[in-house]
Amino acid sequence: MLYGTLCDAALALATAGPPVLPTDTAYWLGTAYLAVFGSVVTFPLYYTLIRQLGAGRAAYNGVVLVVIAMLFSTALEGYRWSLLAGAGALLAMAGLVVALSARKPST
């Protein structure tokens, strides 16, 4: 990952120049919020979920997370659902129910 980051940084520097960092306080507070609550707090919660459900079933949280993010965006940012987005969310939730209610395969 380090080598990939260094290659990406070198390519970006060569093609677009040095990065322009925002000076807005809200930007940096939002970044700090995401760093703390999006990583530091949630990783232990996810590992607890893995211990309780198992890695395979815990991975399905990625399906739910997208739909929850869309609901938050609807409430906080005025996102307007399209027919395609609604159908996708319903299909994702239906697939999640099917996947989590399936019996474990016999060994």
Backbone as ProteinMPNN parsed JSONL, in Angstrom:
{"seq_chain_A": "MLYGTLCDAALALATAGPPVLPTDTAYWLGTAYLAVFGSVVTFPLYYTLIRQLGAGRAAYNGVVLVVIAMLFSTALEGYRWSLLAGAGALLAMAGLVVALSARKPST", "coords_chain_A": {"N_chain_A": [[0.832, -1.191, 0.0], [1.986, 1.185, 0.716], [3.882, 1.6, -1.341], [2.149, 1.861, -3.528], [0.753, 4.176, -2.773], [2.851, 6.037, -2.776], [3.546, 5.961, -5.502], [1.134, 6.872, -6.642], [1.048, 9.452, -5.52], [3.366, 10.582, -6.63], [2.728, 10.511, -9.369], [0.446, 12.163, -9.396], [1.581, 14.562, -8.513], [3.343, 15.057, -10.62], [1.588, 15.364, -12.78], [-0.496, 17.138, -12.048], [0.512, 18.951, -10.258], [1.428, 20.41, -7.029], [-0.598, 19.519, -4.158], [-3.638, 21.254, -3.327], [-4.581, 22.419, -0.368], [-7.522, 22.661, 1.538], [-8.648, 25.554, 3.365], [-10.769, 25.913, 4.934], [-12.442, 25.735, 7.995], [-14.602, 24.066, 8.59], [-14.228, 21.97, 6.807], [-11.907, 20.68, 7.814], [-12.807, 19.99, 10.362], [-14.838, 18.224, 9.67], [-13.289, 16.254, 8.431], [-11.772, 15.386, 10.623], [-13.856, 14.399, 12.208], [-14.743, 12.24, 10.597], [-12.421, 10.697, 10.67], [-12.262, 9.967, 13.371], [-14.862, 8.884, 14.109], [-15.429, 7.336, 11.891], [-13.413, 5.511, 11.736], [-11.766, 4.993, 14.126], [-13.731, 4.516, 16.109], [-15.547, 2.774, 14.855], [-14.154, 0.458, 13.968], [-13.538, -1.309, 16.227], [-16.206, -1.952, 16.819], [-16.987, -3.303, 14.506], [-15.286, -5.526, 14.566], [-16.296, -6.776, 16.824], [-18.77, -7.463, 15.81], [-17.933, -9.31, 13.878], [-16.911, -11.326, 15.537], [-19.276, -12.154, 16.769], [-21.093, -12.829, 14.687], [-19.614, -14.038, 12.7], [-17.244, -13.938, 10.014], [-18.207, -14.07, 7.342], [-21.009, -13.518, 7.459], [-20.905, -11.051, 8.725], [-19.817, -9.456, 6.792], [-21.911, -8.7, 5.199], [-22.815, -6.315, 6.141], [-21.995, -4.251, 4.584], [-23.856, -4.052, 2.558], [-26.158, -3.13, 3.836], [-25.181, -0.748, 4.815], [-24.917, 1.024, 2.63], [-27.577, 1.548, 1.924], [-28.473, 2.727, 4.3], [-26.825, 4.987, 4.299], [-27.899, 6.302, 2.096], [-30.426, 6.89, 3.101], [-29.753, 8.636, 5.195], [-28.66, 10.677, 3.632], [-30.951, 11.468, 2.305], [-32.467, 12.561, 4.399], [-30.751, 14.562, 5.418], [-29.483, 15.929, 3.34], [-31.22, 16.309, 1.295], [-31.505, 14.403, -0.717], [-33.035, 12.938, -3.529], [-34.92, 10.199, -4.214], [-34.723, 8.007, -6.949], [-36.576, 5.892, -9.203], [-34.936, 3.792, -9.94], [-32.968, 3.851, -7.898], [-34.546, 3.293, -5.632], [-35.559, 0.752, -6.321], [-33.16, -0.645, -6.452], [-32.305, -0.474, -3.77], [-34.365, -1.919, -2.52], [-34.035, -4.453, -3.731], [-31.457, -5.036, -2.826], [-31.879, -5.222, -0.043], [-33.71, -7.332, 0.022], [-32.128, -9.391, -1.024], [-30.247, -9.502, 1.004], [-31.804, -10.411, 3.154], [-32.476, -12.962, 2.206], [-29.901, -14.087, 1.99], [-28.971, -14.025, 4.652], [-30.83, -15.615, 5.924], [-30.472, -18.099, 4.94], [-29.723, -21.548, 5.266], [-26.889, -23.001, 6.921], [-24.323, -24.562, 5.03], [-23.956, -28.114, 4.92], [-21.243, -29.937, 6.293]], "CA_chain_A": [[0.0, 0.0, 0.0], [2.886, 2.338, 0.762], [4.428, 1.823, -2.683], [1.06, 2.37, -4.36], [0.514, 5.565, -2.368], [3.958, 6.853, -3.267], [3.411, 6.063, -6.968], [-0.003, 7.764, -6.906], [1.441, 10.813, -5.161], [4.334, 11.055, -7.629], [1.997, 10.738, -10.615], [-0.392, 13.348, -9.213], [2.466, 15.727, -8.456], [3.887, 15.294, -11.956], [0.564, 15.744, -13.754], [-1.379, 18.229, -11.608], [1.205, 19.866, -9.365], [1.251, 20.146, -5.602], [-1.998, 19.553, -3.732], [-4.177, 22.478, -2.747], [-5.294, 22.028, 0.846], [-8.562, 23.616, 1.922], [-8.404, 26.308, 4.598], [-12.049, 26.008, 5.623], [-12.479, 25.018, 9.273], [-15.615, 23.018, 8.507], [-13.614, 20.845, 6.105], [-11.002, 19.977, 8.715], [-13.615, 19.383, 11.421], [-15.481, 17.069, 9.053], [-12.26, 15.234, 8.251], [-11.481, 14.838, 11.952], [-15.028, 13.602, 12.6], [-14.696, 10.982, 9.864], [-11.288, 9.911, 11.151], [-12.564, 9.413, 14.694], [-16.056, 8.042, 14.137], [-15.438, 6.425, 10.759], [-12.343, 4.523, 11.847], [-11.385, 4.639, 15.492], [-14.886, 3.994, 16.85], [-16.264, 1.7, 14.168], [-13.392, -0.781, 13.816], [-13.838, -2.262, 17.317], [-17.583, -2.419, 16.684], [-17.022, -4.277, 13.414], [-14.649, -6.756, 15.037], [-17.268, -7.42, 17.704], [-19.745, -8.064, 14.904], [-17.296, -10.491, 13.29], [-16.867, -12.373, 16.565], [-20.619, -12.64, 17.074], [-21.78, -13.391, 13.513], [-18.694, -14.683, 11.774], [-16.763, -13.011, 8.988], [-19.066, -14.084, 6.157], [-22.258, -12.804, 7.717], [-20.597, -9.666, 9.08], [-19.497, -8.728, 5.558], [-23.141, -8.196, 4.609], [-23.131, -4.973, 6.62], [-21.733, -3.331, 3.483], [-25.102, -3.881, 1.81], [-27.042, -2.283, 4.649], [-24.55, 0.56, 4.989], [-25.219, 1.876, 1.478], [-28.969, 1.983, 2.026], [-28.533, 3.663, 5.427], [-26.212, 6.244, 3.845], [-28.869, 6.97, 1.224], [-31.475, 7.433, 3.967], [-29.18, 9.825, 5.832], [-28.552, 11.707, 2.608], [-32.31, 11.948, 2.067], [-32.878, 13.389, 5.535], [-29.858, 15.681, 5.723], [-28.99, 16.642, 2.155], [-32.271, 16.477, 0.3], [-31.413, 13.431, -1.81], [-34.329, 12.504, -4.058], [-34.824, 8.835, -4.693], [-35.257, 7.672, -8.263], [-37.138, 4.551, -9.253], [-33.805, 2.867, -9.986], [-32.358, 3.801, -6.565], [-35.478, 2.591, -4.754], [-35.573, -0.659, -6.701], [-31.868, -1.203, -6.042], [-32.31, -0.63, -2.313], [-35.263, -3.036, -2.197], [-33.384, -5.699, -4.136], [-30.329, -5.281, -1.918], [-32.408, -5.671, 1.242], [-34.285, -8.662, -0.188], [-30.991, -10.306, -1.139], [-29.656, -9.622, 2.334], [-32.682, -11.283, 3.938], [-32.298, -14.324, 1.68], [-28.555, -14.565, 2.324], [-28.823, -14.239, 6.096], [-31.745, -16.647, 6.417], [-30.098, -19.381, 4.349], [-29.122, -22.518, 6.187], [-25.467, -23.238, 6.74], [-24.097, -25.795, 4.269], [-23.455, -29.229, 5.738], [-19.834, -30.25, 5.993]], "C_chain_A": [[0.874, 1.251, 0.0], [3.441, 2.641, -0.625], [3.36, 2.37, -3.625], [0.756, 3.824, -4.052], [1.61, 6.48, -2.902], [3.894, 7.019, -4.785], [2.267, 6.996, -7.347], [0.366, 9.215, -6.628], [2.411, 11.39, -6.184], [3.641, 11.366, -8.944], [1.132, 11.996, -10.516], [0.452, 14.613, -9.187], [3.003, 16.076, -9.841], [2.828, 15.809, -12.929], [-0.259, 16.959, -13.348], [-0.697, 19.232, -10.686], [0.914, 19.553, -7.904], [-0.221, 20.255, -5.193], [-2.386, 20.907, -3.147], [-5.022, 22.06, -1.554], [-6.326, 23.089, 1.211], [-8.201, 24.328, 3.231], [-9.673, 26.446, 5.425], [-12.051, 25.151, 6.887], [-13.476, 23.865, 9.233], [-15.061, 21.78, 7.808], [-12.758, 20.023, 7.059], [-11.748, 19.344, 9.888], [-14.345, 18.142, 10.889], [-14.506, 15.93, 8.839], [-11.904, 14.579, 9.581], [-12.628, 13.961, 12.442], [-15.007, 12.244, 11.912], [-13.548, 10.098, 10.337], [-11.62, 9.234, 12.474], [-13.725, 8.437, 14.626], [-16.111, 7.048, 12.981], [-14.379, 5.35, 10.848], [-12.139, 4.061, 13.281], [-12.543, 3.994, 16.254], [-15.472, 2.763, 16.168], [-15.478, 0.402, 14.015], [-13.618, -1.746, 14.969], [-15.274, -2.79, 17.25], [-17.691, -3.49, 15.606], [-16.38, -5.59, 13.84], [-15.542, -7.498, 16.02], [-18.33, -8.122, 16.868], [-19.188, -9.33, 14.262], [-17.255, -11.636, 14.291], [-18.249, -12.974, 16.811], [-21.285, -13.344, 15.897], [-20.899, -14.261, 12.634], [-18.369, -13.724, 10.633], [-17.683, -12.934, 7.776], [-20.336, -13.282, 6.353], [-22.001, -11.337, 8.064], [-20.307, -8.828, 7.836], [-20.739, -8.149, 4.895], [-23.51, -6.806, 5.113], [-22.856, -3.92, 5.544], [-22.96, -3.074, 2.633], [-26.016, -2.91, 2.548], [-26.493, -0.862, 4.726], [-24.875, 1.517, 3.845], [-26.645, 2.414, 1.564], [-29.137, 2.974, 3.177], [-27.93, 5.011, 5.037], [-27.164, 7.013, 2.94], [-30.009, 7.58, 2.039], [-30.987, 8.684, 4.704], [-29.09, 10.981, 4.843], [-29.917, 12.299, 2.277], [-32.729, 12.925, 3.16], [-32.046, 14.654, 5.682], [-29.46, 16.528, 4.522], [-30.033, 16.829, 1.065], [-32.166, 15.553, -0.891], [-32.81, 13.001, -2.23], [-34.154, 11.145, -4.711], [-35.416, 8.72, -6.099], [-35.864, 6.27, -8.184], [-36.016, 3.508, -9.228], [-33.155, 2.725, -8.607], [-33.249, 3.041, -5.59], [-35.517, 1.097, -5.04], [-34.268, -1.339, -6.285], [-31.796, -1.438, -4.547], [-33.199, -1.798, -1.893], [-34.647, -4.378, -2.572], [-32.216, -6.05, -3.224], [-30.819, -5.814, -0.579], [-33.026, -7.069, 1.124], [-33.174, -9.709, -0.302], [-30.323, -10.544, 0.198], [-30.482, -10.554, 3.209], [-32.515, -12.733, 3.498], [-30.948, -14.884, 2.122], [-28.415, -14.866, 3.816], [-29.749, -15.303, 6.641], [-31.429, -18.018, 5.837], [-29.467, -20.272, 5.402], [-27.646, -22.656, 5.905], [-25.28, -24.535, 5.951], [-23.566, -26.908, 5.187], [-22.042, -29.567, 5.321], [-19.576, -31.721, 6.038]], "O_chain_A": [[0.543, 2.252, -0.637], [3.471, 3.799, -1.043], [3.643, 3.252, -4.436], [0.525, 4.619, -4.963], [1.331, 7.564, -3.416], [4.16, 8.106, -5.297], [2.402, 7.812, -8.258], [0.034, 10.105, -7.411], [2.293, 12.555, -6.564], [3.937, 12.383, -9.571], [1.093, 12.799, -11.448], [0.074, 15.624, -9.778], [3.106, 17.251, -10.194], [3.141, 16.607, -13.812], [-0.679, 17.733, -14.208], [-1.282, 20.267, -10.368], [0.247, 18.57, -7.583], [-0.992, 20.993, -5.808], [-1.564, 21.606, -2.553], [-6.06, 21.418, -1.716], [-6.026, 24.283, 1.193], [-7.53, 23.76, 4.092], [-9.649, 27.036, 6.506], [-11.699, 23.972, 6.842], [-13.211, 22.799, 9.788], [-15.397, 20.657, 8.184], [-12.878, 18.798, 7.103], [-11.363, 18.274, 10.358], [-14.451, 17.133, 11.586], [-14.852, 14.766, 9.041], [-11.754, 13.36, 9.657], [-12.397, 12.902, 13.025], [-15.223, 11.216, 12.552], [-13.692, 8.877, 10.396], [-11.297, 8.064, 12.676], [-13.591, 7.285, 15.039], [-16.777, 6.019, 13.088], [-14.436, 4.369, 10.107], [-12.318, 2.886, 13.602], [-12.337, 3.016, 16.973], [-15.853, 1.807, 16.843], [-16.086, -0.666, 13.938], [-13.873, -2.923, 14.716], [-15.525, -3.947, 17.588], [-18.41, -4.474, 15.777], [-16.886, -6.661, 13.502], [-15.542, -8.729, 16.043], [-18.74, -9.24, 17.181], [-19.907, -10.319, 14.121], [-17.532, -12.783, 13.94], [-18.371, -14.178, 17.037], [-21.969, -14.349, 16.087], [-21.393, -15.121, 11.906], [-19.139, -12.811, 10.336], [-17.913, -11.85, 7.241], [-20.697, -12.461, 5.51], [-22.809, -10.474, 7.723], [-20.532, -7.618, 7.837], [-20.637, -7.207, 4.11], [-24.421, -6.178, 4.574], [-23.418, -2.826, 5.586], [-23.099, -1.999, 2.049], [-26.573, -1.987, 1.954], [-27.252, 0.107, 4.704], [-25.087, 2.706, 4.081], [-26.888, 3.593, 1.306], [-29.866, 3.956, 3.043], [-28.464, 6.059, 5.401], [-27.23, 8.24, 3.007], [-30.501, 8.659, 1.71], [-31.718, 9.667, 4.823], [-29.405, 12.123, 5.177], [-30.029, 13.493, 1.999], [-33.279, 13.988, 2.875], [-32.578, 15.707, 6.034], [-29.137, 17.707, 4.667], [-29.757, 17.438, 0.031], [-32.675, 15.868, -1.966], [-33.666, 12.733, -1.387], [-33.355, 10.969, -5.631], [-36.478, 9.272, -6.388], [-35.674, 5.558, -7.198], [-36.137, 2.472, -8.575], [-32.827, 1.615, -8.187], [-32.756, 2.231, -4.805], [-35.51, 0.278, -4.122], [-34.278, -2.479, -5.82], [-31.293, -2.467, -4.096], [-32.832, -2.576, -1.012], [-34.734, -5.337, -1.805], [-32.009, -7.215, -2.887], [-30.239, -6.755, -0.036], [-32.878, -7.893, 2.027], [-33.282, -10.794, 0.269], [-29.883, -11.656, 0.493], [-29.931, -11.391, 3.924], [-32.422, -13.63, 4.336], [-30.865, -16.025, 2.575], [-27.801, -15.865, 4.191], [-29.491, -15.849, 7.714], [-32.064, -19.004, 6.212], [-28.773, -19.806, 6.305], [-27.201, -22.449, 4.776], [-26.003, -25.505, 6.179], [-22.811, -26.641, 6.122], [-21.689, -29.493, 4.144], [-18.447, -32.157, 5.811]]}, "name": "protein", "num_of_chains": 1, "seq": "MLYGTLCDAALALATAGPPVLPTDTAYWLGTAYLAVFGSVVTFPLYYTLIRQLGAGRAAYNGVVLVVIAMLFSTALEGYRWSLLAGAGALLAMAGLVVALSARKPST"}
